[in-house]
Amino acid sequence: MLLCAYTSARPATIIEAYRRPIEELGNNADTFQVSCKEPDARRDSLKYKDVNIFKVRDPDSPSATMLVMIIKLRLHKGSRHAGAAPCYILYERDDNLAFCPILHVLALAFADHAFKSDWLRSPCDIERINVPEFLMSVPLEWKDEMQAIPLLRNSCRSSYGTECSPNAGLPYVIANMHTVRLGKSAGFKENFNLYSLRRGAGEAIDSKDRNNLP
């Protein structure tokens, strides 16, 4: 949700555009799962290779550092897999951690053991990273085998029960269902879905720039 809100992107840019009718899920809608087998190659979503996180020197305070995340919207409508994909730069937030997109991505990365460096095992390790005086930033690199893994994934059935799929992206129907439920729980009178985030972001942008949205 945060990624959709901060980038104003269509849901299919972030998660799988798999629009299986919710009616087909029946009583299993709440726990819709996929097989842990290799997912359909035609489905695609935001992957680790599309996200880069850096620890950078704060331009306003050279002695301080901050986290910056660059997201490449490789799947934006009209130019999937071709052309120059738009990139968004998101900054660390410490005023309200629940709204910090970098924090959530880092949580997923630690859970996936996605960092290339063996020295990155916990959030405390990030605090210990120093940016050398001759550099403006230090990248937090992903393992090579994580590059093609979806950042947001679905649950799956395995011999151990239910777990996070190692390679199947989160489908639109599930993400949107939980978003609608969240809106109802929050008491919204109107339906709240993933496209509501895009429309809200668009309304916050001057009309002359709306045609530039991905």
C-alpha positions, 0 to 999 in steps of 0.5 A, a space after each residue: 500500500 505504501 509503495 502504491 501511495 508514494 509512487 502513485 503507480 497502478 497496482 499491476 506495477 507493484 504486484 501481480 496483475 492476476 485478476 482471478 475473480 474473487 468468487 472463484 476462491 469461495 470459502 478459501 478467499 481469506 487464505 488463498 494460496 498457490 503451489 510452491 512450484 515455479 510460478 507462471 513466467 507470464 506473471 510479473 511484479 516488483 522484484 528485489 532487482 528493482 529496489 536499491 537502498 543506500 546509506 547516504 551522507 545527509 547533505 544538510 548535516 555531513 556528519 549524519 547519515 540517512 537511508 534512501 531507496 530508489 524504486 524502478 517501476 519496470 512494469 509501468 503501463 505502456 512500457 513493460 520491459 522496454 524503454 526507460 522505466 520511471 524511478 522514484 526516490 524515497 527517503 527514510 522517515 522517523 516521524 512515523 515509522 509506520 509510514 516509512 516504506 524503507 523500514 518495511 522493505 528492510 523488514 522483508 529483506 532481513 526475513 528473506 536473508 536477502 543482503 549480500 553482505 554477511 555483516 548485515 544480519 539485523 537492523 543494528 548492523 545497518 546503524 554500524 555502517 559508516 559512509 567513508 569521507 570520500 563517498 557520498 553513499 554506500 549501497 546495501 546490495 542484494 544477493 545474486 539469487 535474490 535479484 529475480 525474487 518478488 519483493 511481495 509474495 503470496 503464501 503457499 502450501 508446503 509439506 510444513 504447512 503454510 509459509 511464504 512462497 519462495 518465488 510466487 508474487 502477491 496477486 492483485 485479488 488478494 492484496 485488493 481484498 485485504 485493502 477493501 477490508 482495511 477500509 471497512 475496518 477504518 469506517 470509510 463510507 466509500 469503498 477503499 481499494 488499491 486504486 484509491 491510493 493512486 487517485 489520492 496521489 493524483 489529486 495531491 499533484 498539480 493537474 499539469 503533471 498528472 499526464 506524467 504518472 506511470 
